[in-house]
Amino acid sequence: MAIWIDSLRLTIGVNLLLILGLLSIWGRNFLQFRSKHTLGLFVFGLMLLSENLLALYFFQFDPVLHVWFSAEMPMIAQRAIMLIRIFETIGLVFLIWITWD
Amino acid sequence: MEGVLWYVFTGTRGGPNRVRIVRALREQPRNANQLAEELDLDYKTVRHHLDVLLENNILDRGGDGYGAIYLISDQATQHWETIERISEQMG
């Protein structure tokens, strides 16, 4: 049963979109303001983007890890990882809410 | 207040226009219509920014409805140095 892993990939996709939205705003503001604060937000966004891209790569493309995550990881571990991603998604939704304003 | 100012002005999509609004109001208090004209912005956009700035205690409003005049709040005046720095960085 790879349903949790499929949902996990979906959550990562959603997270990536939200992060790209934030980066577009923070990046533009950084170019305009060039301040420590705008740089901090932008770098934070970049790191979070890298984290999610790396996760997507592990779950979806890496020849060894991909198989292991899909077939061999116990259900309880799949759910635990899923839960962490969902918390990240909720956090990002709120961040978009205050930033896309 | 410092953190609020930085995020409202430099962390959000509408930040740069909010800086322009606050600059214009520092010169002299105005109503939404005058601001829209002065800054060449859509009236509804200006109203939205004004609401955000009011909500964050950066502006005060005098009067009601269409003619309501907006001015820099006491709290924001106390932190004017920060707003100035943000504004300078925007160029």
N, CA and C atoms of all chains as a GROMACS GRO file, in nm:
protein
  576
    1MET      N    1   0.084  -0.121   0.000
    1MET     CA    2   0.000   0.000   0.000
    1MET      C    3   0.087   0.126   0.000
    2ALA      N    4   0.081   0.195  -0.111
    2ALA     CA    5   0.165   0.314  -0.120
    2ALA      C    6   0.082   0.442  -0.112
    3ILE      N    7  -0.039   0.428  -0.058
    3ILE     CA    8  -0.127   0.545  -0.057
    3ILE      C    9  -0.069   0.660   0.023
    4TRP      N   10  -0.003   0.626   0.134
    4TRP     CA   11   0.056   0.732   0.216
    4TRP      C   12   0.172   0.798   0.144
    5ILE      N   13   0.248   0.716   0.074
    5ILE     CA   14   0.360   0.773   0.001
    5ILE      C   15   0.311   0.860  -0.114
    6ASP      N   16   0.199   0.818  -0.178
    6ASP     CA   17   0.143   0.903  -0.284
    6ASP      C   18   0.096   1.035  -0.228
    7SER      N   19   0.028   1.030  -0.113
    7SER     CA   20  -0.018   1.154  -0.051
    7SER      C   21   0.100   1.240  -0.011
    8LEU      N   22   0.205   1.171   0.031
    8LEU     CA   23   0.326   1.242   0.071
    8LEU      C   24   0.383   1.321  -0.047
    9ARG      N   25   0.388   1.255  -0.163
    9ARG     CA   26   0.439   1.324  -0.282
    9ARG      C   27   0.352   1.444  -0.315
   10LEU      N   28   0.221   1.425  -0.300
   10LEU     CA   29   0.127   1.534  -0.328
   10LEU      C   30   0.152   1.651  -0.233
   11THR      N   31   0.169   1.618  -0.104
   11THR     CA   32   0.194   1.725  -0.007
   11THR      C   33   0.322   1.800  -0.039
   12ILE      N   34   0.423   1.726  -0.080
   12ILE     CA   35   0.548   1.793  -0.115
   12ILE      C   36   0.527   1.886  -0.234
   13GLY      N   37   0.446   1.839  -0.332
   13GLY     CA   38   0.416   1.924  -0.448
   13GLY      C   39   0.347   2.052  -0.405
   14VAL      N   40   0.249   2.040  -0.316
   14VAL     CA   41   0.176   2.158  -0.267
   14VAL      C   42   0.273   2.250  -0.194
   15ASN      N   43   0.356   2.193  -0.108
   15ASN     CA   44   0.455   2.274  -0.034
   15ASN      C   45   0.545   2.350  -0.131
   16LEU      N   46   0.589   2.282  -0.237
   16LEU     CA   47   0.677   2.347  -0.333
   16LEU      C   48   0.610   2.467  -0.397
   17LEU      N   49   0.481   2.452  -0.434
   17LEU     CA   50   0.410   2.563  -0.495
   17LEU      C   51   0.399   2.681  -0.399
   18LEU      N   52   0.364   2.650  -0.273
   18LEU     CA   53   0.350   2.757  -0.174
   18LEU      C   54   0.483   2.829  -0.153
   19ILE      N   55   0.591   2.751  -0.146
   19ILE     CA   56   0.722   2.811  -0.124
   19ILE      C   57   0.762   2.898  -0.243
   20LEU      N   58   0.731   2.851  -0.366
   20LEU     CA   59   0.763   2.932  -0.484
   20LEU      C   60   0.686   3.064  -0.480
   21GLY      N   61   0.560   3.058  -0.433
   21GLY     CA   62   0.481   3.181  -0.420
   21GLY      C   63   0.548   3.278  -0.324
   22LEU      N   64   0.592   3.226  -0.209
   22LEU     CA   65   0.660   3.311  -0.110
   22LEU      C   66   0.789   3.367  -0.166
   23LEU      N   67   0.865   3.282  -0.234
   23LEU     CA   68   0.994   3.326  -0.288
   23LEU      C   69   0.977   3.437  -0.392
   24SER      N   70   0.868   3.428  -0.470
   24SER     CA   71   0.849   3.531  -0.572
   24SER      C   72   0.829   3.668  -0.505
   25ILE      N   73   0.757   3.669  -0.395
   25ILE     CA   74   0.734   3.796  -0.324
   25ILE      C   75   0.860   3.840  -0.250
   26TRP      N   76   0.918   3.747  -0.174
   26TRP     CA   77   1.036   3.782  -0.095
   26TRP      C   78   1.153   3.818  -0.185
   27GLY      N   79   1.167   3.750  -0.299
   27GLY     CA   80   1.277   3.779  -0.390
   27GLY      C   81   1.261   3.918  -0.449
   28ARG      N   82   1.140   3.951  -0.491
   28ARG     CA   83   1.117   4.083  -0.548
   28ARG      C   84   1.142   4.192  -0.442
   29ASN      N   85   1.093   4.167  -0.320
   29ASN     CA   86   1.116   4.266  -0.214
   29ASN      C   87   1.264   4.279  -0.180
   30PHE      N   88   1.335   4.167  -0.186
   30PHE     CA   89   1.479   4.176  -0.160
   30PHE      C   90   1.547   4.264  -0.263
   31LEU      N   91   1.513   4.245  -0.391
   31LEU     CA   92   1.574   4.326  -0.496
   31LEU      C   93   1.542   4.473  -0.475
   32GLN      N   94   1.422   4.500  -0.424
   32GLN     CA   95   1.381   4.639  -0.407
   32GLN      C   96   1.441   4.703  -0.281
   33PHE      N   97   1.442   4.627  -0.169
   33PHE     CA   98   1.483   4.686  -0.042
   33PHE      C   99   1.628   4.656  -0.005
   34ARG      N  100   1.679   4.541  -0.048
   34ARG     CA  101   1.817   4.503  -0.016
   34ARG      C  102   1.848   4.512   0.134
   35SER      N  103   1.754   4.476   0.216
   35SER     CA  104   1.780   4.485   0.360
   35SER      C  105   1.808   4.347   0.416
   36LYS      N  106   1.862   4.347   0.538
   36LYS     CA  107   1.890   4.224   0.610
   36LYS      C  108   1.763   4.139   0.625
   37HIS      N  109   1.650   4.205   0.651
   37HIS     CA  110   1.526   4.133   0.673
   37HIS      C  111   1.476   4.062   0.547
   38THR      N  112   1.482   4.137   0.435
   38THR     CA  113   1.434   4.076   0.311
   38THR      C  114   1.528   3.963   0.268
   39LEU      N  115   1.659   3.981   0.294
   39LEU     CA  116   1.754   3.875   0.260
   39LEU      C  117   1.725   3.751   0.345
   40GLY      N  118   1.699   3.773   0.475
   40GLY     CA  119   1.672   3.662   0.565
   40GLY      C  120   1.552   3.581   0.520
   41LEU      N  121   1.443   3.650   0.484
   41LEU     CA  122   1.323   3.580   0.439
   41LEU      C  123   1.351   3.501   0.312
   42PHE      N  124   1.427   3.565   0.220
   42PHE     CA  125   1.454   3.502   0.092
   42PHE      C  126   1.539   3.376   0.110
   43VAL      N  127   1.643   3.385   0.194
   43VAL     CA  128   1.729   3.270   0.215
   43VAL      C  129   1.652   3.158   0.287
   44PHE      N  130   1.569   3.197   0.384
   44PHE     CA  131   1.484   3.099   0.450
   44PHE      C  132   1.399   3.024   0.347
   45GLY      N  133   1.339   3.098   0.255
   45GLY     CA  134   1.258   3.037   0.151
   45GLY      C  135   1.339   2.942   0.064
   46LEU      N  136   1.462   2.985   0.029
   46LEU     CA  137   1.548   2.901  -0.055
   46LEU      C  138   1.582   2.769   0.014
   47MET      N  139   1.610   2.776   0.144
   47MET     CA  140   1.645   2.655   0.219
   47MET      C  141   1.526   2.560   0.225
   48LEU      N  142   1.408   2.618   0.250
   48LEU     CA  143   1.288   2.535   0.258
   48LEU      C  144   1.257   2.472   0.122
   49LEU      N  145   1.286   2.548   0.015
   49LEU     CA  146   1.268   2.494  -0.119
   49LEU      C  147   1.363   2.377  -0.141
   50SER      N  148   1.488   2.394  -0.102
   50SER     CA  149   1.586   2.286  -0.120
   50SER      C  150   1.544   2.162  -0.042
   51GLU      N  151   1.496   2.184   0.079
   51GLU     CA  152   1.454   2.072   0.161
   51GLU      C  153   1.345   1.991   0.092
   52ASN      N  154   1.247   2.062   0.036
   52ASN     CA  155   1.136   1.992  -0.028
   52ASN      C  156   1.177   1.927  -0.160
   53LEU      N  157   1.267   1.994  -0.234
   53LEU     CA  158   1.314   1.935  -0.359
   53LEU      C  159   1.390   1.806  -0.331
   54LEU      N  160   1.472   1.811  -0.227
   54LEU     CA  161   1.550   1.694  -0.190
   54LEU      C  162   1.457   1.580  -0.146
   55ALA      N  163   1.356   1.614  -0.068
   55ALA     CA  164   1.260   1.513  -0.023
   55ALA      C  165   1.189   1.451  -0.142
   56LEU      N  166   1.149   1.537  -0.237
   56LEU     CA  167   1.081   1.486  -0.356
   56LEU      C  168   1.172   1.391  -0.432
   57TYR      N  169   1.298   1.430  -0.442
   57TYR     CA  170   1.394   1.344  -0.512
   57TYR      C  171   1.407   1.209  -0.442
   58PHE      N  172   1.419   1.208  -0.312
   58PHE     CA  173   1.431   1.082  -0.238
   58PHE      C  174   1.309   0.993  -0.256
   59PHE      N  175   1.191   1.053  -0.246
   59PHE     CA  176   1.068   0.974  -0.251
   59PHE      C  177   1.031   0.929  -0.391
   60GLN      N  178   1.077   1.006  -0.492
   60GLN     CA  179   1.024   0.984  -0.626
   60GLN      C  180   1.130   0.932  -0.724
   61PHE      N  181   1.253   0.979  -0.712
   61PHE     CA  182   1.348   0.952  -0.820
   61PHE      C  183   1.472   0.872  -0.781
   62ASP      N  184   1.516   0.887  -0.658
   62ASP     CA  185   1.641   0.819  -0.621
   62ASP      C  186   1.625   0.668  -0.639
   63PRO      N  187   1.717   0.605  -0.714
   63PRO     CA  188   1.699   0.463  -0.750
   63PRO      C  189   1.686   0.372  -0.628
   64VAL      N  190   1.758   0.398  -0.523
   64VAL     CA  191   1.752   0.310  -0.407
   64VAL      C  192   1.642   0.353  -0.310
   65LEU      N  193   1.647   0.478  -0.271
   65LEU     CA  194   1.553   0.526  -0.170
   65LEU      C  195   1.408   0.521  -0.218
   66HIS      N  196   1.388   0.550  -0.346
   66HIS     CA  197   1.255   0.552  -0.403
   66HIS      C  198   1.184   0.417  -0.380
   67VAL      N  199   1.256   0.311  -0.407
   67VAL     CA  200   1.198   0.178  -0.390
   67VAL      C  201   1.172   0.150  -0.242
   68TRP      N  202   1.269   0.188  -0.162
   68TRP     CA  203   1.257   0.160  -0.020
   68TRP      C  204   1.138   0.233   0.042
   69PHE      N  205   1.123   0.359   0.006
   69PHE     CA  206   1.012   0.438   0.061
   69PHE      C  207   0.878   0.384   0.014
   70SER      N  208   0.871   0.340  -0.113
   70SER     CA  209   0.743   0.296  -0.169
   70SER      C  210   0.699   0.161  -0.114
   71ALA      N  211   0.794   0.068  -0.108
   71ALA     CA  212   0.754  -0.070  -0.083
   71ALA      C  213   0.788  -0.120   0.056
   72GLU      N  214   0.897  -0.071   0.108
   72GLU     CA  215   0.947  -0.138   0.227
   72GLU      C  216   0.929  -0.062   0.357
   73MET      N  217   0.897   0.064   0.346
   73MET     CA  218   0.884   0.139   0.470
   73MET      C  219   0.754   0.100   0.540
   74PRO      N  220   0.762   0.071   0.669
   74PRO     CA  221   0.641   0.032   0.742
   74PRO      C  222   0.537   0.145   0.740
   75MET      N  223   0.412   0.107   0.739
   75MET     CA  224   0.303   0.202   0.732
   75MET      C  225   0.313   0.311   0.838
   76ILE      N  226   0.352   0.269   0.958
   76ILE     CA  227   0.355   0.366   1.068
   76ILE      C  228   0.457   0.477   1.040
   77ALA      N  229   0.567   0.441   0.976
   77ALA     CA  230   0.669   0.540   0.944
   77ALA      C  231   0.619   0.633   0.833
   78GLN      N  232   0.549   0.574   0.734
   78GLN     CA  233   0.492   0.655   0.626
   78GLN      C  234   0.399   0.760   0.683
   79ARG      N  235   0.314   0.715   0.777
   79ARG     CA  236   0.218   0.809   0.836
   79ARG      C  237   0.288   0.919   0.914
   80ALA      N  238   0.391   0.879   0.986
   80ALA     CA  239   0.462   0.978   1.068
   80ALA      C  240   0.524   1.086   0.980
   81ILE      N  241   0.585   1.044   0.869
   81ILE     CA  242   0.647   1.142   0.779
   81ILE      C  243   0.540   1.231   0.716
   82MET      N  244   0.428   1.167   0.682
   82MET     CA  245   0.316   1.242   0.623
   82MET      C  246   0.269   1.352   0.718
   83LEU      N  247   0.260   1.318   0.845
   83LEU     CA  248   0.211   1.413   0.944
   83LEU      C  249   0.303   1.536   0.950
   84ILE      N  250   0.432   1.511   0.945
   84ILE     CA  251   0.528   1.622   0.950
   84ILE      C  252   0.508   1.714   0.830
   85ARG      N  253   0.488   1.653   0.712
   85ARG     CA  254   0.468   1.734   0.590
   85ARG      C  255   0.341   1.817   0.601
   86ILE      N  256   0.236   1.756   0.659
   86ILE     CA  257   0.109   1.828   0.668
   86ILE      C  258   0.123   1.951   0.759
   87PHE      N  259   0.196   1.935   0.867
   87PHE     CA  260   0.219   2.051   0.953
   87PHE      C  261   0.292   2.160   0.876
   88GLU      N  262   0.387   2.119   0.794
   88GLU     CA  263   0.460   2.218   0.714
   88GLU      C  264   0.365   2.289   0.617
   89THR      N  265   0.276   2.210   0.554
   89THR     CA  266   0.180   2.271   0.462
   89THR      C  267   0.092   2.374   0.533
   90ILE      N  268   0.041   2.338   0.651
   90ILE     CA  269  -0.045   2.431   0.724
   90ILE      C  270   0.032   2.559   0.757
   91GLY      N  271   0.157   2.542   0.803
   91GLY     CA  272   0.239   2.659   0.833
   91GLY      C  273   0.257   2.747   0.710
   92LEU      N  274   0.283   2.684   0.595
   92LEU     CA  275   0.305   2.760   0.472
   92LEU      C  276   0.179   2.832   0.426
   93VAL      N  277   0.063   2.767   0.443
   93VAL     CA  278  -0.063   2.831   0.403
   93VAL      C  279  -0.083   2.960   0.482
   94PHE      N  280  -0.054   2.956   0.610
   94PHE     CA  281  -0.070   3.077   0.690
   94PHE      C  282   0.032   3.185   0.650
   95LEU      N  283   0.151   3.140   0.617
   95LEU     CA  284   0.254   3.235   0.576
   95LEU      C  285   0.215   3.303   0.444
   96ILE      N  286   0.160   3.223   0.352
   96ILE     CA  287   0.112   3.281   0.226
   96ILE      C  288  -0.001   3.380   0.254
   97TRP      N  289  -0.087   3.344   0.347
   97TRP     CA  290  -0.203   3.428   0.380
   97TRP      C  291  -0.160   3.567   0.424
   98ILE      N  292  -0.054   3.574   0.508
   98ILE     CA  293  -0.012   3.707   0.554
   98ILE      C  294   0.082   3.776   0.456
   99THR      N  295   0.139   3.697   0.363
   99THR     CA  296   0.240   3.755   0.275
   99THR      C  297   0.182   3.801   0.141
  100TRP      N  298   0.082   3.728   0.093
  100TRP     CA  299   0.019   3.759  -0.037
  100TRP      C  300  -0.081   3.872  -0.016
  101ASP      N  301  -0.038   3.978   0.045
  101ASP     CA  302  -0.133   4.077   0.094
  101ASP      C  303  -0.085   4.216   0.056
  102MET      N  304   0.669   4.648   1.767
  102MET     CA  305   0.633   4.733   1.652
  102MET      C  306   0.737   4.722   1.540
  103GLU      N  307   0.866   4.718   1.577
  103GLU     CA  308   0.972   4.709   1.475
  103GLU      C  309   0.948   4.594   1.378
  104GLY      N  310   0.924   4.476   1.435
  104GLY     CA  311   0.905   4.357   1.352
  104GLY      C  312   0.785   4.371   1.262
  105VAL      N  313   0.677   4.430   1.316
  105VAL     CA  314   0.556   4.451   1.237
  105VAL      C  315   0.588   4.541   1.118
  106LEU      N  316   0.661   4.650   1.146
  106LEU     CA  317   0.694   4.744   1.038
  106LEU      C  318   0.773   4.675   0.928
  107TRP      N  319   0.876   4.600   0.969
  107TRP     CA  320   0.956   4.533   0.866
  107TRP      C  321   0.873   4.437   0.784
  108TYR      N  322   0.788   4.358   0.851
  108TYR     CA  323   0.713   4.260   0.772
  108TYR      C  324   0.607   4.326   0.683
  109VAL      N  325   0.534   4.421   0.740
  109VAL     CA  326   0.427   4.485   0.664
  109VAL      C  327   0.483   4.560   0.542
  110PHE      N  328   0.604   4.617   0.557
  110PHE     CA  329   0.659   4.695   0.447
  110PHE      C  330   0.752   4.617   0.354
  111THR      N  331   0.826   4.520   0.410
  111THR     CA  332   0.925   4.455   0.323
  111THR      C  333   0.905   4.305   0.307
  112GLY      N  334   0.805   4.248   0.376
  112GLY     CA  335   0.786   4.103   0.366
  112GLY      C  336   0.667   4.063   0.282
  113THR      N  337   0.585   4.159   0.246
  113THR     CA  338   0.458   4.125   0.180
  113THR      C  339   0.451   4.178   0.037
  114ARG      N  340   0.353   4.125  -0.034
  114ARG     CA  341   0.336   4.160  -0.175
  114ARG      C  342   0.309   4.310  -0.192
  115GLY      N  343   0.222   4.365  -0.104
  115GLY     CA  344   0.185   4.505  -0.121
  115GLY      C  345   0.277   4.602  -0.047
  116GLY      N  346   0.385   4.550   0.013
  116GLY     CA  347   0.474   4.632   0.096
  116GLY      C  348   0.523   4.761   0.032
  117PRO      N  349   0.584   4.751  -0.087
  117PRO     CA  350   0.638   4.873  -0.149
  117PRO      C  351   0.531   4.982  -0.169
  118ASN      N  352   0.410   4.945  -0.208
  118ASN     CA  353   0.306   5.047  -0.221
  118ASN      C  354   0.265   5.104  -0.085
  119ARG      N  355   0.273   5.021   0.018
  119ARG     CA  356   0.239   5.073   0.151
  119ARG      C  357   0.344   5.174   0.197
  120VAL      N  358   0.469   5.152   0.159
  120VAL     CA  359   0.573   5.252   0.191
  120VAL      C  360   0.538   5.384   0.123
  121ARG      N  361   0.499   5.378  -0.002
  121ARG     CA  362   0.464   5.501  -0.075
  121ARG      C  363   0.347   5.574  -0.009
  122ILE      N  364   0.248   5.495   0.038
  122ILE     CA  365   0.132   5.556   0.103
  122ILE      C  366   0.174   5.627   0.232
  123VAL      N  367   0.256   5.559   0.312
  123VAL     CA  368   0.297   5.618   0.439
  123VAL      C  369   0.382   5.744   0.416
  124ARG      N  370   0.469   5.741   0.314
  124ARG     CA  371   0.548   5.860   0.278
  124ARG      C  372   0.455   5.978   0.247
  125ALA      N  373   0.354   5.950   0.163
  125ALA     CA  374   0.263   6.057   0.121
  125ALA      C  375   0.187   6.112   0.241
  126LEU      N  376   0.149   6.024   0.334
  126LEU     CA  377   0.072   6.070   0.450
  126LEU      C  378   0.160   6.144   0.549
  127ARG      N  379   0.288   6.117   0.548
  127ARG     CA  380   0.380   6.190   0.635
  127ARG      C  381   0.387   6.336   0.590
  128GLU      N  382   0.387   6.355   0.457
  128GLU     CA  383   0.385   6.491   0.403
  128GLU      C  384   0.263   6.567   0.451
  129GLN      N  385   0.148   6.503   0.431
  129GLN     CA  386   0.023   6.561   0.481
  129GLN      C  387  -0.085   6.454   0.483
  130PRO      N  388  -0.173   6.460   0.585
  130PRO     CA  389  -0.283   6.364   0.590
  130PRO      C  390  -0.374   6.381   0.467
  131ARG      N  391  -0.423   6.270   0.416
  131ARG     CA  392  -0.511   6.275   0.299
  131ARG      C  393  -0.620   6.171   0.310
  132ASN      N  394  -0.718   6.179   0.222
  132ASN     CA  395  -0.818   6.071   0.216
  132ASN      C  396  -0.781   5.971   0.107
  133ALA      N  397  -0.856   5.863   0.100
  133ALA     CA  398  -0.820   5.753   0.010
  133ALA      C  399  -0.815   5.797  -0.136
  134ASN      N  400  -0.911   5.882  -0.172
  134ASN     CA  401  -0.919   5.929  -0.309
  134ASN      C  402  -0.796   6.009  -0.350
  135GLN      N  403  -0.757   6.101  -0.262
  135GLN     CA  404  -0.639   6.184  -0.290
  135GLN      C  405  -0.514   6.098  -0.302
  136LEU      N  406  -0.506   5.996  -0.215
  136LEU     CA  407  -0.391   5.905  -0.220
  136LEU      C  408  -0.386   5.830  -0.352
  137ALA      N  409  -0.501   5.779  -0.394
  137ALA     CA  410  -0.508   5.703  -0.518
  137ALA      C  411  -0.459   5.788  -0.634
  138GLU      N  412  -0.503   5.914  -0.634
  138GLU     CA  413  -0.465   6.006  -0.742
  138GLU      C  414  -0.316   6.038  -0.737
  139GLU      N  415  -0.272   6.075  -0.617
  139GLU     CA  416  -0.132   6.114  -0.596
  139GLU      C  417  -0.036   6.003  -0.637
  140LEU      N  418  -0.070   5.878  -0.598
  140LEU     CA  419   0.023   5.768  -0.620
  140LEU      C  420  -0.010   5.686  -0.745
  141ASP      N  421  -0.114   5.729  -0.817
  141ASP     CA  422  -0.154   5.659  -0.937
  141ASP      C  423  -0.184   5.512  -0.909
  142LEU      N  424  -0.263   5.489  -0.805
  142LEU     CA  425  -0.304   5.353  -0.770
  142LEU      C  426  -0.455   5.342  -0.778
  143ASP      N  427  -0.502   5.219  -0.793
  143ASP     CA  428  -0.644   5.191  -0.794
  143ASP      C  429  -0.705   5.226  -0.657
  144TYR      N  430  -0.824   5.285  -0.659
  144TYR     CA  431  -0.886   5.326  -0.533
  144TYR      C  432  -0.905   5.208  -0.437
  145LYS      N  433  -0.950   5.096  -0.491
  145LYS     CA  434  -0.972   4.979  -0.404
  145LYS      C  435  -0.842   4.926  -0.345
  146THR      N  436  -0.735   4.932  -0.425
  146THR     CA  437  -0.604   4.890  -0.374
  146THR      C  438  -0.563   4.978  -0.257
  147VAL      N  439  -0.580   5.108  -0.277
  147VAL     CA  440  -0.544   5.202  -0.170
  147VAL      C  441  -0.625   5.172  -0.044
  148ARG      N  442  -0.755   5.151  -0.061
  148ARG     CA  443  -0.839   5.121   0.056
  148ARG      C  444  -0.790   4.996   0.128
  149HIS      N  445  -0.752   4.895   0.051
  149HIS     CA  446  -0.703   4.772   0.112
  149HIS      C  447  -0.576   4.798   0.192
  150HIS      N  448  -0.481   4.870   0.133
  150HIS     CA  449  -0.356   4.900   0.204
  150HIS      C  450  -0.385   4.982   0.330
  151LEU      N  451  -0.476   5.078   0.318
  151LEU     CA  452  -0.509   5.160   0.435
  151LEU      C  453  -0.566   5.073   0.547
  152ASP      N  454  -0.650   4.977   0.511
  152ASP     CA  455  -0.705   4.886   0.613
  152ASP      C  456  -0.594   4.807   0.682
  153VAL      N  457  -0.501   4.755   0.601
  153VAL     CA  458  -0.390   4.678   0.659
  153VAL      C  459  -0.308   4.768   0.754
  154LEU      N  460  -0.281   4.890   0.711
  154LEU     CA  461  -0.200   4.981   0.793
  154LEU      C  462  -0.274   5.022   0.921
  155LEU      N  463  -0.407   5.039   0.910
  155LEU     CA  464  -0.488   5.070   1.029
  155LEU      C  465  -0.484   4.953   1.127
  156GLU      N  466  -0.502   4.834   1.072
  156GLU     CA  467  -0.507   4.714   1.152
  156GLU      C  468  -0.377   4.693   1.231
  157ASN      N  469  -0.267   4.738   1.171
  157ASN     CA  470  -0.137   4.723   1.236
  157ASN      C  471  -0.096   4.847   1.315
  158ASN      N  472  -0.193   4.937   1.338
  158ASN     CA  473  -0.168   5.058   1.418
  158ASN      C  474  -0.060   5.148   1.360
  159ILE      N  475  -0.044   5.144   1.229
  159ILE     CA  476   0.054   5.233   1.168
  159ILE      C  477  -0.013   5.366   1.130
  160LEU      N  478  -0.144   5.357   1.101
  160LEU     CA  479  -0.220   5.478   1.069
  160LEU      C  480  -0.335   5.498   1.166
  161ASP      N  481  -0.382   5.623   1.172
  161ASP     CA  482  -0.508   5.654   1.239
  161ASP      C  483  -0.602   5.712   1.136
  162ARG      N  484  -0.731   5.699   1.164
  162ARG     CA  485  -0.829   5.754   1.071
  162ARG      C  486  -0.910   5.863   1.141
  163GLY      N  487  -0.928   5.972   1.071
  163GLY     CA  488  -1.016   6.076   1.123
  163GLY      C  489  -1.139   6.085   1.035
  164GLY      N  490  -1.257   6.078   1.095
  164GLY     CA  491  -1.380   6.087   1.017
  164GLY      C  492  -1.421   5.951   0.963
  165ASP      N  493  -1.535   5.950   0.890
  165ASP     CA  494  -1.588   5.823   0.840
  165ASP      C  495  -1.617   5.830   0.692
  166GLY      N  496  -1.635   5.713   0.632
  166GLY     CA  497  -1.680   5.704   0.494
  166GLY      C  498  -1.578   5.755   0.394
  167TYR      N  499  -1.629   5.810   0.282
  167TYR     CA  500  -1.542   5.847   0.170
  167TYR      C  501  -1.442   5.956   0.206
  168GLY      N  502  -1.486   6.048   0.290
  168GLY     CA  503  -1.399   6.162   0.318
  168GLY      C  504  -1.297   6.138   0.427
  169ALA      N  505  -1.300   6.018   0.488
  169ALA     CA  506  -1.212   5.991   0.602
  169ALA      C  507  -1.067   6.024   0.570
  170ILE      N  508  -1.004   6.093   0.662
  170ILE     CA  509  -0.864   6.135   0.645
  170ILE      C  510  -0.773   6.038   0.721
  171TYR      N  511  -0.664   6.000   0.658
  171TYR     CA  512  -0.569   5.909   0.723
  171TYR      C  513  -0.442   5.984   0.760
  172LEU      N  514  -0.389   5.949   0.879
  172LEU     CA  515  -0.263   6.010   0.921
  172LEU      C  516  -0.178   5.907   0.996
  173ILE      N  517  -0.050   5.937   1.008
  173ILE     CA  518   0.044   5.846   1.076
  173ILE      C  519   0.008   5.841   1.224
  174SER      N  520   0.000   5.721   1.279
  174SER     CA  521  -0.036   5.706   1.420
  174SER      C  522   0.077   5.752   1.511
  175ASP      N  523   0.043   5.776   1.637
  175ASP     CA  524   0.147   5.815   1.734
  175ASP      C  525   0.253   5.707   1.746
  176GLN      N  526   0.203   5.584   1.749
  176GLN     CA  527   0.296   5.472   1.765
  176GLN      C  528   0.397   5.466   1.650
  177ALA      N  529   0.346   5.485   1.528
  177ALA     CA  530   0.435   5.480   1.412
  177ALA      C  531   0.528   5.601   1.410
  178THR      N  532   0.478   5.715   1.458
  178THR     CA  533   0.562   5.835   1.464
  178THR      C  534   0.680   5.812   1.556
  179GLN      N  535   0.654   5.742   1.667
  179GLN     CA  536   0.763   5.709   1.760
  179GLN      C  537   0.870   5.621   1.694
  180HIS      N  538   0.827   5.542   1.597
  180HIS     CA  539   0.922   5.453   1.528
  180HIS      C  540   0.956   5.506   1.390
  181TRP      N  541   0.944   5.635   1.373
  181TRP     CA  542   0.960   5.690   1.237
  181TRP      C  543   1.099   5.660   1.179
  182GLU      N  544   1.200   5.654   1.265
  182GLU     CA  545   1.335   5.623   1.219
  182GLU      C  546   1.338   5.491   1.140
  183THR      N  547   1.269   5.391   1.194
  183THR     CA  548   1.264   5.260   1.127
  183THR      C  549   1.198   5.273   0.991
  184ILE      N  550   1.085   5.344   0.988
  184ILE     CA  551   1.013   5.360   0.862
  184ILE      C  552   1.101   5.435   0.761
  185GLU      N  553   1.172   5.535   0.811
  185GLU     CA  554   1.264   5.610   0.726
  185GLU      C  555   1.370   5.519   0.665
  186ARG      N  556   1.426   5.432   0.749
  186ARG     CA  557   1.531   5.342   0.701
  186ARG      C  558   1.477   5.248   0.593
  187ILE      N  559   1.357   5.194   0.618
  187ILE     CA  560   1.294   5.107   0.519
  187ILE      C  561   1.274   5.184   0.388
  188SER      N  562   1.224   5.304   0.403
  188SER     CA  563   1.191   5.387   0.289
  188SER      C  564   1.316   5.422   0.208
  189GLU      N  565   1.426   5.452   0.279
  189GLU     CA  566   1.550   5.485   0.210
  189GLU      C  567   1.602   5.366   0.130
  190GLN      N  568   1.590   5.247   0.191
  190GLN     CA  569   1.640   5.129   0.122
  190GLN      C  570   1.561   5.100  -0.005
  191MET      N  571   1.436   5.143  -0.004
  191MET     CA  572   1.353   5.118  -0.123
  191MET      C  573   1.397   5.209  -0.238
  192GLY      N  574   1.457   5.323  -0.202
  192GLY     CA  575   1.506   5.415  -0.305
  192GLY      C  576   1.397   5.499  -0.365
   0.00000   0.00000   0.00000
